[in-house]
Amino acid sequence: MVNKKFSVRILVLSIFFLIAGTFAFAQEETYYIVEDEKGNQTIMQTFKWEKSDDVFKYGFILQQKLPKGEWKTLIEEETETTKYDVSLGAGEYRYKVMAYNFLGNLEVDTGWIDVEIIRAYMPKISDVTPATLFLEEEQDGIFSISGSELREETEFYLIPGKTMRLGGLIPQVLEHNKRNNHVKLQFDPNLIDSNKYSLIAKNNGGLKTSYYPITVQFKKPVDFDVAAGYAPVFFLSDSIMKSKSGKDISFNAAMGDQMFYFLSPNVRLTFIPVKKKIGNFGVMINATAFPVMSNVADYELNGWILMGSAQFIYQFYPIKKRLCLDVHAGVGVFSLLNLGFKFPHGIEIEDKMNSLALTANVGLDAQFYILKRLYVEAGVEVGIPVYGWSPLTLQPQVAVGWQF
């Protein structure tokens, strides 16, 4: 006599088989792909069913329908597992699963369940045009792809790096020929940045191939700019300096209340090693030197003021190849060099004043390219006292530069 509890379980199991048999092969998890060391891919189909503790073993039979309509048995085995993996070609098949109890008696036979295996085609990409894009040029994101088995249902992906994973940018298919060996794709050019990309083609069944590299870059991956010009310095705050004699001296008073100096040449070096569509990133060195020649009623003041900074810089081009804007920020120095006082009747203080102060520097500039590499530049920089003796400075700058 069959246990009633066992019979109910087997009935539920039987219904599951029928439902699974009807829909399982439309589900992605019913197959997987095996790839050998040479990159050859094989699709494995998985037949699986629900496990029951009251089942001792299962019988699995798989048959293939031949051209004349008869059925050929491919597999007829007993197993204690609840799945069977096999690689099948395209065609019509049927299978059934039998469940045996611990006495070895057949309890459930699912009956024949029909399955159709559709042929999977291995795509191949032999050529991509253009294989290199230059971001200085206007782009439409259109690629011409040649190969084989590039079918209407083929899915394409553009992914940074050398990879076979799916994801990334998905294109619009503009053209597809009937021989399945040529397609034209368009990716959003605003989403393509400097990098090396893999183009993935995937067909039904999961077979896929990769084309690498598609290179997106700047024609000049690195920029080095040299500019020279004029940068008067405005002293926006007073500061107290102490001479070697121990006397406190007001900076503005010592300068004769002169707020800026005209003899102030400026040199600027800019190195840009990172270039992206969102902008360029690099470092900049800015240096200015000018003589102090202050003639006040009571004395003459002579010497040099040196200013310099090292800053991080960000550039972007609102007008390609023509107008570049940048912002920069970093640390700088403000230095007095051999600053000396000379009083009437030939009286001169032998002790010269020398100092070095730390500043925080921020600024912005605009470069307008007259020729391909020749540009004129205008901007402004602010030096903020941080440590040591230094006033707050404002420094407009105009210059002519060349991009190497």
C-alpha positions as CSV (number, residue, x, y, z in Angstrom):
1,M,0.0,0.0,0.0
2,V,1.3,3.4,-0.9
3,N,1.7,6.0,1.9
4,K,-0.9,8.8,1.4
5,K,1.5,11.5,2.4
6,F,4.1,10.2,-0.1
7,S,1.4,10.1,-2.8
8,V,0.5,13.8,-2.3
9,R,4.1,14.8,-2.5
10,I,4.6,12.9,-5.7
11,L,1.4,14.4,-7.2
12,V,2.8,17.9,-6.5
13,L,6.1,16.9,-7.9
14,S,4.4,15.6,-11.1
15,I,2.6,18.9,-11.6
16,F,5.9,20.8,-11.2
17,F,7.5,18.6,-13.9
18,L,4.8,19.4,-16.3
19,I,5.0,23.1,-15.7
20,A,8.7,23.1,-15.8
21,G,8.7,21.1,-19.0
22,T,6.3,23.6,-20.6
23,F,8.3,26.7,-19.7
24,A,11.8,25.8,-18.5
25,F,13.6,26.2,-21.8
26,A,12.4,29.7,-22.1
27,Q,14.3,30.5,-18.9
28,E,17.9,31.6,-19.0
29,E,18.9,29.4,-16.2
30,T,18.2,26.2,-18.2
31,Y,21.5,26.5,-20.0
32,Y,25.0,27.6,-19.5
33,I,28.2,28.1,-21.5
34,V,31.5,26.2,-21.2
35,E,34.6,27.8,-22.6
36,D,37.9,25.9,-23.1
37,E,41.4,27.3,-22.9
38,K,41.3,28.3,-26.7
39,G,38.1,30.3,-26.2
40,N,35.8,27.7,-27.9
41,Q,32.3,27.9,-26.3
42,T,29.8,25.1,-25.9
43,I,26.2,25.5,-24.7
44,M,25.1,23.0,-22.1
45,Q,21.4,22.4,-21.5
46,T,20.3,21.6,-18.0
47,F,17.2,19.4,-17.2
48,K,16.4,19.8,-13.5
49,W,13.5,19.0,-11.2
50,E,12.5,19.4,-7.6
51,K,14.0,17.1,-5.0
52,S,11.8,15.0,-2.7
53,D,13.1,13.2,0.5
54,D,10.7,10.2,-0.2
55,V,12.3,9.5,-3.6
56,F,15.1,6.9,-3.7
57,K,16.2,7.4,-7.3
58,Y,15.1,9.0,-10.5
59,G,14.9,7.7,-14.1
60,F,15.7,10.1,-16.9
61,I,15.0,9.4,-20.6
62,L,15.8,11.8,-23.4
63,Q,14.8,11.2,-27.0
64,Q,15.4,13.1,-30.3
65,K,13.0,13.3,-33.2
66,L,14.5,12.1,-36.4
67,P,13.6,13.5,-39.9
68,K,11.2,10.7,-40.7
69,G,9.3,11.3,-37.4
70,E,10.6,8.4,-35.3
71,W,12.2,9.0,-31.9
72,K,15.7,8.0,-31.0
73,T,16.7,7.5,-27.4
74,L,19.8,9.4,-26.5
75,I,19.9,9.0,-22.7
76,E,18.2,6.4,-20.5
77,E,19.8,6.5,-17.0
78,E,19.0,6.2,-13.4
79,T,20.3,8.9,-11.0
80,E,20.1,10.1,-7.4
81,T,20.6,13.7,-8.4
82,T,17.9,16.1,-9.5
83,K,19.5,17.4,-12.7
84,Y,21.1,16.3,-15.9
85,D,23.5,18.3,-18.1
86,V,23.9,17.6,-21.8
87,S,25.0,19.5,-24.9
88,L,22.3,19.2,-27.7
89,G,22.2,20.4,-31.2
90,A,19.2,22.2,-32.7
91,G,16.1,20.0,-33.1
92,E,13.0,18.6,-31.4
93,Y,13.4,16.5,-28.3
94,R,11.3,15.0,-25.6
95,Y,12.1,13.8,-22.1
96,K,10.5,12.3,-19.0
97,V,11.4,11.8,-15.4
98,M,10.4,8.8,-13.3
99,A,10.5,8.8,-9.5
100,Y,11.1,5.6,-7.6
101,N,10.4,5.0,-3.9
102,F,12.7,3.3,-1.4
103,L,11.3,-0.1,-2.4
104,G,12.3,0.5,-6.0
105,N,8.8,0.9,-7.2
106,L,7.8,3.5,-9.8
107,E,5.6,6.1,-8.1
108,V,5.5,9.0,-10.6
109,D,6.0,9.1,-14.4
110,T,5.8,12.7,-15.8
111,G,5.0,11.5,-19.3
112,W,6.7,12.9,-22.4
113,I,7.5,16.6,-22.3
114,D,8.4,18.2,-25.6
115,V,11.4,20.5,-26.0
116,E,12.7,22.4,-29.0
117,I,16.4,23.4,-29.1
118,I,17.0,26.4,-31.3
119,R,20.4,26.7,-32.9
120,A,22.8,29.2,-31.4
121,Y,25.1,31.1,-33.7
122,M,28.6,32.2,-32.7
123,P,29.1,35.8,-33.6
124,K,32.4,37.1,-34.9
125,I,33.7,40.7,-35.3
126,S,36.6,41.0,-37.7
127,D,36.8,44.8,-38.2
128,V,35.5,48.0,-36.6
129,T,35.7,51.4,-38.3
130,P,36.8,53.7,-36.9
131,A,39.0,51.8,-34.5
132,T,40.4,55.0,-33.0
133,L,38.4,58.2,-32.2
134,F,40.0,61.5,-31.4
135,L,38.2,63.7,-28.9
136,E,39.4,66.9,-30.3
137,E,37.2,66.2,-33.3
138,E,33.4,66.3,-33.5
139,Q,32.0,62.7,-33.1
140,D,28.7,61.2,-34.2
141,G,29.4,57.9,-32.3
142,I,28.8,55.8,-35.5
143,F,30.8,52.5,-36.0
144,S,30.8,50.2,-39.0
145,I,31.1,46.6,-37.9
146,S,32.2,43.7,-40.2
147,G,32.2,40.0,-39.2
148,S,29.9,37.0,-39.4
149,E,26.6,35.9,-37.7
150,L,25.9,39.5,-36.8
151,R,22.2,38.8,-36.8
152,E,19.1,41.1,-36.3
153,E,18.7,39.7,-32.8
154,T,22.4,40.2,-31.9
155,E,23.0,42.4,-28.9
156,F,26.0,44.9,-28.8
157,Y,27.7,46.5,-25.9
158,L,30.6,49.0,-25.6
159,I,32.5,48.5,-22.4
160,P,35.7,50.1,-21.0
161,G,38.7,47.7,-20.8
162,K,39.5,44.3,-22.1
163,T,36.5,42.2,-21.0
164,M,33.8,39.7,-22.1
165,R,31.3,40.8,-19.5
166,L,28.0,42.4,-20.6
167,G,26.9,45.9,-19.8
168,G,28.2,49.4,-20.7
169,L,26.8,51.4,-23.5
170,I,24.1,49.9,-25.8
171,P,23.9,51.3,-29.3
172,Q,21.2,52.0,-31.8
173,V,21.4,49.7,-34.9
174,L,21.3,51.9,-38.0
175,E,22.0,49.3,-40.7
176,H,22.0,45.5,-41.0
177,N,22.6,43.5,-44.1
178,K,20.8,40.2,-45.0
179,R,24.1,38.2,-45.1
180,N,24.6,38.9,-41.4
181,N,28.2,40.1,-41.9
182,H,27.8,43.9,-41.6
183,V,26.1,46.3,-39.2
184,K,26.3,50.0,-38.5
185,L,25.9,51.0,-34.8
186,Q,25.6,54.4,-33.2
187,F,26.5,55.0,-29.6
188,D,25.8,58.3,-27.7
189,P,29.1,60.3,-28.3
190,N,28.5,62.3,-25.2
191,L,29.0,59.1,-23.1
192,I,32.2,58.0,-24.8
193,D,35.3,59.3,-22.9
194,S,39.1,58.6,-23.4
195,N,39.7,54.9,-22.8
196,K,40.2,51.6,-24.5
197,Y,37.0,49.8,-25.1
198,S,35.8,46.3,-25.9
199,L,32.9,45.8,-28.3
200,I,30.8,42.8,-27.3
201,A,28.4,41.0,-29.6
202,K,26.0,38.4,-28.1
203,N,23.6,36.1,-29.9
204,N,20.6,34.1,-28.7
205,G,21.8,31.3,-26.5
206,G,24.5,33.4,-24.9
207,L,27.3,32.9,-27.4
208,K,29.4,36.0,-27.5
209,T,32.6,37.5,-28.9
210,S,34.7,40.6,-28.1
211,Y,36.6,43.0,-30.3
212,Y,39.5,44.9,-28.5
213,P,40.7,47.6,-28.6
214,I,38.5,50.5,-29.8
215,T,40.6,53.4,-28.7
216,V,39.2,56.8,-27.7
217,Q,41.9,59.4,-27.0
218,F,43.2,62.9,-27.6
219,K,45.6,63.4,-30.5
220,K,47.9,65.1,-27.9
221,P,47.5,63.0,-24.7
222,V,49.7,65.4,-22.8
223,D,50.0,69.2,-23.0
224,F,52.8,71.4,-21.8
225,D,52.2,75.2,-21.9
226,V,54.7,78.0,-21.4
227,A,53.4,81.6,-21.0
228,A,55.2,84.8,-20.2
229,G,53.7,88.2,-19.5
230,Y,52.9,91.0,-17.2
231,A,51.4,90.6,-13.7
232,P,51.2,93.8,-11.5
233,V,50.7,93.1,-7.8
234,F,48.1,94.9,-5.7
235,F,48.6,94.8,-1.9
236,L,45.1,94.6,-0.4
237,S,46.1,94.6,3.2
238,D,48.8,95.9,5.5
239,S,51.2,93.8,7.3
240,I,53.8,94.5,10.0
241,M,57.4,93.4,9.4
242,K,60.2,93.5,12.0
243,S,63.6,94.7,10.9
244,K,66.8,93.2,12.3
245,S,67.0,96.1,14.6
246,G,63.8,94.9,16.2
247,K,61.7,97.8,15.0
248,D,58.2,97.1,13.8
249,I,57.6,98.6,10.3
250,S,54.3,98.9,8.5
251,F,54.5,97.3,5.0
252,N,52.4,99.9,3.3
253,A,54.1,102.7,5.0
254,A,57.5,101.3,4.1
255,M,56.4,101.0,0.5
256,G,55.4,104.6,0.5
257,D,51.7,103.6,0.2
258,Q,52.3,102.4,-3.3
259,M,49.7,99.7,-3.8
260,F,51.1,98.0,-6.9
261,Y,54.2,97.9,-9.1
262,F,54.4,97.9,-12.8
263,L,57.8,96.2,-13.3
264,S,56.5,92.7,-12.6
265,P,57.2,90.1,-15.3
266,N,55.4,86.8,-14.9
267,V,56.2,83.2,-16.1
268,R,53.7,80.4,-16.0
269,L,54.4,76.7,-16.7
270,T,51.5,74.2,-17.0
271,F,51.7,70.4,-17.3
272,I,48.5,68.6,-18.3
273,P,48.9,64.7,-18.0
274,V,45.2,63.8,-17.6
275,K,42.7,64.7,-20.4
276,K,39.0,63.8,-20.3
277,K,35.8,65.0,-21.9
278,I,34.8,66.7,-18.7
279,G,38.1,68.7,-18.8
280,N,41.8,68.5,-18.3
281,F,43.7,68.0,-15.0
282,G,47.3,69.0,-14.2
283,V,49.7,71.1,-12.3
284,M,50.9,74.7,-12.7
285,I,53.9,76.7,-11.6
286,N,53.5,80.5,-11.5
287,A,56.3,82.9,-10.7
288,T,56.7,86.7,-10.5
289,A,59.6,88.9,-9.5
290,F,59.8,92.7,-9.3
291,P,62.1,95.3,-7.9
292,V,61.1,97.6,-5.0
293,M,62.2,101.2,-5.7
294,S,60.3,103.3,-3.2
295,N,61.4,106.9,-2.7
296,V,59.7,108.3,0.4
297,A,60.4,111.7,2.0
298,D,62.4,110.3,4.8
299,Y,64.2,107.4,3.0
300,E,64.7,105.2,0.0
301,L,63.7,101.5,-0.1
302,N,65.4,99.1,-2.5
303,G,65.2,95.4,-3.0
304,W,63.2,92.6,-4.5
305,I,59.9,90.9,-4.0
306,L,59.6,87.3,-5.2
307,M,56.3,85.5,-5.5
308,G,55.7,81.9,-6.7
309,S,53.2,79.1,-6.4
310,A,52.6,75.5,-7.3
311,Q,48.9,74.7,-8.0
312,F,46.5,72.1,-9.2
313,I,44.7,73.2,-12.3
314,Y,41.5,72.2,-14.1
315,Q,40.8,73.2,-17.7
316,F,37.8,73.0,-19.9
317,Y,37.0,74.1,-23.4
318,P,33.7,75.9,-24.0
319,I,34.8,76.4,-27.6
320,K,36.9,73.5,-28.9
321,K,40.4,74.4,-30.2
322,R,39.8,78.1,-29.5
323,L,38.8,79.0,-25.9
324,C,40.1,77.4,-22.8
325,L,39.1,78.4,-19.2
326,D,40.8,77.2,-16.1
327,V,40.6,77.4,-12.3
328,H,43.6,76.6,-10.1
329,A,44.5,76.4,-6.4
330,G,47.5,75.6,-4.4
331,V,50.3,76.9,-2.1
332,G,52.7,79.7,-2.7
333,V,55.5,81.8,-1.2
334,F,55.9,85.6,-0.7
335,S,59.6,86.6,-0.2
336,L,61.5,89.8,0.5
337,L,65.0,89.7,-0.9
338,N,67.8,92.1,0.2
339,L,65.3,94.8,1.1
340,G,67.3,97.8,2.5
341,F,66.7,101.3,3.7
342,K,68.8,104.3,2.7
343,F,68.3,107.6,4.5
344,P,69.4,111.2,3.7
345,H,73.1,112.2,4.0
346,G,74.2,108.8,2.8
347,I,73.1,106.9,5.8
348,E,72.3,103.3,4.9
349,I,71.3,100.4,7.2
350,E,73.7,97.6,6.5
351,D,71.3,94.9,7.6
352,K,69.2,93.8,4.6
353,M,65.7,92.3,5.2
354,N,65.0,88.8,3.9
355,S,61.8,86.9,4.6
356,L,59.8,83.9,3.3
357,A,56.1,83.5,3.9
358,L,53.6,80.8,3.0
359,T,50.4,81.7,1.1
360,A,47.3,80.0,-0.2
361,N,46.7,80.8,-3.9
362,V,43.6,80.6,-6.0
363,G,42.8,82.0,-9.4
364,L,41.2,81.7,-12.8
365,D,42.3,82.3,-16.4
366,A,41.2,82.3,-20.0
367,Q,43.3,81.3,-23.0
368,F,42.3,82.3,-26.5
369,Y,44.1,80.4,-29.3
370,I,45.2,82.7,-32.1
371,L,46.9,79.9,-34.0
372,K,46.9,76.1,-33.4
373,R,49.3,76.4,-30.4
374,L,49.8,80.1,-29.9
375,Y,47.5,81.8,-27.4
376,V,46.9,84.9,-25.4
377,E,46.0,84.7,-21.8
378,A,44.3,86.9,-19.2
379,G,43.4,86.1,-15.6
380,V,43.7,86.9,-11.9
381,E,45.2,85.3,-8.9
382,V,44.8,86.0,-5.2
383,G,47.4,85.2,-2.6
384,I,46.1,84.7,1.0
385,P,48.6,84.9,3.9
386,V,48.9,81.7,5.8
387,Y,52.2,81.7,7.7
388,G,54.9,84.3,8.1
389,W,55.1,87.9,7.0
390,S,52.9,88.6,3.9
391,P,50.1,91.0,2.8
392,L,46.9,89.9,1.0
393,T,47.7,90.2,-2.7
394,L,45.6,90.5,-5.9
395,Q,47.5,89.8,-9.1
396,P,46.0,90.4,-12.6
397,Q,47.9,88.6,-15.4
398,V,48.1,89.0,-19.1
399,A,50.5,86.9,-21.2
400,V,51.3,85.2,-24.5
401,G,51.8,81.4,-24.5
402,W,52.7,78.4,-26.6
403,Q,51.4,74.9,-26.2
404,F,54.0,72.1,-26.8
